[in-house]
Amino acid sequence: MKFKGKLAALLVGSALVLAACGGGDEEASTSTSNDSASTTTDTASANGEKIFNQKCSSCHGMNLEGGVGPELTTVGSKMSQEDIETLVKDGKGAMPPGLIDGEDLTAVAEWLAAKQ
């Protein structure tokens, strides 16, 4: 009987984690300012962080420290932006594919690639 209870708890916990990873379909705001390239880059970085916090932090931690998913504090020193985009598109291990796509995926991958 103890095994069935633990199995049920594991299944419920997994369902909650997966639901949290896929939440938040809000559109990220984009910069309409032509002041400078750094303003656009700063906005893209802020959007990447915002999207990460909405869709990824429940598994990877608010400070990239890891949890259910691996820590990502220095992921940019190990993976390029393109590698990160591919991994998120295809999924890996417990992370299902396609949690983020389009411009949101690009923004998050760019933000994570800067984490050296």
C-alpha positions as CSV (number, residue, x, y, z in Angstrom):
1,M,0.0,0.0,0.0
2,K,2.8,2.4,0.7
3,F,4.1,2.0,-2.8
4,K,0.8,3.0,-4.4
5,G,0.6,6.1,-2.2
6,K,4.1,7.2,-3.2
7,L,3.4,6.5,-6.9
8,A,0.2,8.5,-6.7
9,A,2.0,11.4,-5.1
10,L,4.7,11.2,-7.8
11,L,2.2,11.3,-10.6
12,V,0.3,14.3,-9.1
13,G,3.6,16.1,-8.5
14,S,4.7,15.5,-12.0
15,A,1.4,16.7,-13.4
16,L,1.8,19.9,-11.4
17,V,5.3,20.5,-12.6
18,L,4.4,20.0,-16.2
19,A,1.4,22.3,-15.9
20,A,3.6,25.0,-14.4
21,C,6.2,24.7,-17.1
22,G,3.7,25.3,-19.9
23,G,1.7,28.1,-18.3
24,G,1.5,31.8,-19.3
25,D,0.5,32.6,-22.9
26,E,1.0,36.3,-22.4
27,E,2.7,38.1,-25.2
28,A,6.0,39.7,-24.4
29,S,6.2,43.4,-25.1
30,T,8.7,44.6,-27.7
31,S,10.6,47.8,-28.0
32,T,9.3,50.4,-30.5
33,S,12.1,52.8,-29.6
34,N,14.7,53.6,-32.2
35,D,17.0,55.3,-29.6
36,S,19.8,52.8,-29.8
37,A,20.6,49.1,-30.4
38,S,21.3,48.7,-26.7
39,T,17.8,49.7,-25.8
40,T,16.4,47.0,-28.1
41,T,18.9,44.5,-26.7
42,D,18.0,45.5,-23.2
43,T,14.3,45.1,-24.0
44,A,14.9,41.7,-25.6
45,S,16.9,40.6,-22.6
46,A,14.1,41.8,-20.2
47,N,11.6,39.9,-22.3
48,G,13.7,36.8,-22.3
49,E,13.9,37.0,-18.5
50,K,10.2,37.6,-18.2
51,I,9.3,34.7,-20.4
52,F,11.8,32.5,-18.5
53,N,10.2,33.4,-15.2
54,Q,6.7,32.6,-16.5
55,K,7.4,29.4,-18.3
56,C,10.7,27.9,-17.1
57,S,11.5,29.0,-13.5
58,S,9.2,26.5,-11.9
59,C,11.7,23.8,-13.0
60,H,15.0,25.7,-13.3
61,G,14.6,28.1,-10.4
62,M,14.0,31.9,-10.3
63,N,17.7,32.4,-10.0
64,L,18.6,29.7,-12.5
65,E,19.8,27.5,-9.6
66,G,18.0,24.4,-10.8
67,G,15.4,22.2,-9.1
68,V,13.5,19.7,-11.1
69,G,15.5,20.9,-14.1
70,P,19.2,21.5,-14.2
71,E,20.8,24.8,-13.1
72,L,21.4,27.3,-15.9
73,T,23.6,29.9,-14.2
74,T,26.4,29.4,-16.8
75,V,24.6,27.7,-19.6
76,G,25.9,30.3,-22.1
77,S,29.4,29.1,-21.5
78,K,28.4,25.6,-22.6
79,M,25.7,26.2,-25.2
80,S,25.2,28.7,-28.0
81,Q,21.9,30.5,-28.5
82,E,21.1,28.1,-31.4
83,D,21.9,25.1,-29.3
84,I,19.5,26.3,-26.5
85,E,16.8,27.0,-29.1
86,T,17.1,23.5,-30.5
87,L,17.1,21.9,-27.0
88,V,13.9,23.8,-26.0
89,K,12.2,23.0,-29.4
90,D,13.1,19.2,-29.2
91,G,12.9,18.8,-25.4
92,K,15.3,16.7,-23.4
93,G,14.8,14.2,-20.6
94,A,11.8,15.2,-18.5
95,M,11.4,18.5,-20.4
96,P,8.8,18.1,-23.1
97,P,9.4,19.7,-26.5
98,G,7.9,23.0,-27.6
99,L,7.3,24.7,-24.3
100,I,8.3,28.0,-25.9
101,D,8.3,28.9,-29.6
102,G,8.7,31.8,-32.0
103,E,10.0,35.1,-30.8
104,D,9.6,34.0,-27.2
105,L,12.0,31.1,-27.7
106,T,14.5,33.4,-29.4
107,A,14.3,35.9,-26.5
108,V,14.8,33.3,-23.9
109,A,17.6,31.5,-25.7
110,E,19.4,34.9,-26.3
111,W,19.0,35.7,-22.6
112,L,20.3,32.3,-21.5
113,A,23.2,32.3,-23.9
114,A,24.4,35.5,-22.2
115,K,24.7,33.6,-18.9
116,Q,28.4,32.9,-18.9
